Amino acid sequence: MTSIPTLLTYLRILLIPIFALVFFLPYDGVNIAVTAIFGLAAITDWLDGYLARKLGQTSRFGAFLDPVADKLIVGVALVLLVQAHPDFWMAIAAAVIIGREIAISALREWMAEIGERAQVAVSNLGKWKTTAQMTALFMLLYGEPLLGVPMYPLGMIFLYVAVVLTLWSMILYLKAAWPVLSKEE
């Protein structure tokens, strides 16, 4: 039987095409719907991890699928935002974040293959990066001023905080892996 945390992760993955479809609907207020869908995905991300620990329903499959679902929804959100706002600053931020995720995922896979996965375990910096990234994406997807607060410009600031944390965490992962990477065969 599939656990509740895994079902929540499946839900997050199923929300991705809905999120993309709604993003392109030609209606006023679509930004509210898109932000709500993204918010639901973010809540399921937090909730699946919490429930997995609380209910003792952690699994290898869940540990694999959860970060994949996270990377998919963030990657899709970034690509959609670049499409909607095709400027240098949005494109470079998206390229750095998506590129780092691909590089670190490959590094983790390779390190696991050679039995050194613990060298590149997730750190607290990664949690700060994710928080900045999700905050930025909420603001950018909403895009309009909210209670007088300019969401889009503030979202760009958070996005670049996420970019800095993304690069910093990548450097730390590479530094941790360097002794293994630089060993001669």
N, C-alpha and C positions, 0 to 999 in steps of 0.2 A: 504494500500500500504506500502511496506517495504521501510524504509528510506535509504538514501545513507550511513550513518554511519553503519547501521546494515548490509547492503550489503557488506561493506568493512570488517566487522567482519566475515561474512560468507566466504568471499574470503580467509581470514587468516586461517580459519579452513580447507577450501578445499585445501590450499597449504600444509598442514601437510603431507598427504600421498604422495604427489608429492615430497616434500622435502625428505621424508624417502626413496622413490624409487630411486631418483637421487643420494642420498648418497651412495647407494650400486652399482651404475653402474661402470663397470670395465674399465673406460676410463680415459686417461690423461686429466687433466683440470676439472675433476668433482668437485673439491673443489671450483672452481670459480662459477660453476652453483649452487652448494649448498649454497654458501655464498650469491649469488644473490637472490635466493629464500628466504632465511632467511631475507635478507635485505628488500625485497618486503613486507614480513610479518611485519617486524618492522615498515616500512613506513605506512602500512595500520593501524597499531596500533596507531601511532601518528595522522594520518589523520582522522581516524574515531572519535576520541575524539575531535579534533579541529573542524571538520565539525558539529558534534552533538551540540557543544556549539554555533558555529557561525551561524548555520542555525536554531537553536532552535529545533533540532530534538532529544533531549535526551528522553530516554524512560526507563522504569523499565527493560524491556527485554534487551535492549542494555547495561544497567548498570550491568546486570547479565552476559550476554554473553561475553562482552569484556574481563573481567579478566579471564574467563574460557579459551577463545581462547589464551590469553597470556600464561597462565600456561601450556596449552597443547603444544604449539610450543616450549617453553623453556624446558619442561620436555622431549619431544621427542628429541630435540637437545642434551640434556645432556646424555640421554640413548645411543644415537648413538655415541656420543664422548667417552663414557665409553667402548662401544663395540670396537671402533677403537683404543682406547688407554687404554687397561685394566691394569691400574696400581693403586696403593693405592691412590695417590694424586688426580687423576681424579675421582675415585670411591667415595672417602670420600666427595669431594666437591659436586658431584652430589647428594649423599645421604642427605647431610645437606640441600641443596637448595630445593630438592623435598620434603624432610621430613618437612621442615619449611612451605612450601606452603600447604601441607596437614593439618598440625596442625593449622595454622592460619586460613585456610578456615573453618575448623571444629569449631574453636573458634568463628569466625564471625557468622557462622550459628547458633550456640548455643546462642550467645549473642543476635542475632536478635530474636530468638525464645522467649527469656525472656524479650524482649523490651529494651535491653541495647546495641544495635548495635553501637550507637554513641561512646561508650567507646573504640571501636577498629576500628575507621575510619582510612582510608589510610593516612599516614603521608608523609612529605617531605623526610624523611629518606628512605621511600619505593621507592621514585623516584630516589634517588641516588643509591640505591641497584639495581634497574632495569637498570639504565644506566651502571653501572659497569658490570652487568651480560650480557647485550646485547653486550657491547664492547668486553668482554671476549669471548662470543660465536662467534662473527664475526671473531675474530683473530684465535680462535681454529679451526673453520670450514675451514677457508682459509688455515691455517697451515704452509704455506711455507713462506720463507722470501719475503718481499715486499719492494722494493727500499732499500735493505740492512738491513731492520728492521726485526728481528727474531719474526715473528708473534706468533708462538706456545708458546715459553717461555714467551713472553709478555702477551699473552692470559691467561696463567696459573697464572701470577701475578694478572691480573685483576679478574680472577675467584676467587682467594683467597681474594681479596679486597671485592668481592661480597659476599663470604662466611662470612667474618667478619661483613659486613653490614647486611647480612641475620640474623645472630645470634643476633646482636645488636637490630635490629628491632623486632625480635621475643621476646626478653627480654622486650622491651618497651611495646609491645602489651600485654604480660602476666602480666606485672606490672600494666598496666592500667585496665586489667580485674580482677586482683587479689581480689579487694574488693568484687566483685560480686561472683567470684569463691569460695572464702573462707567463704561466708555467710553460716550459719547453716540453715537447712531447717525449 
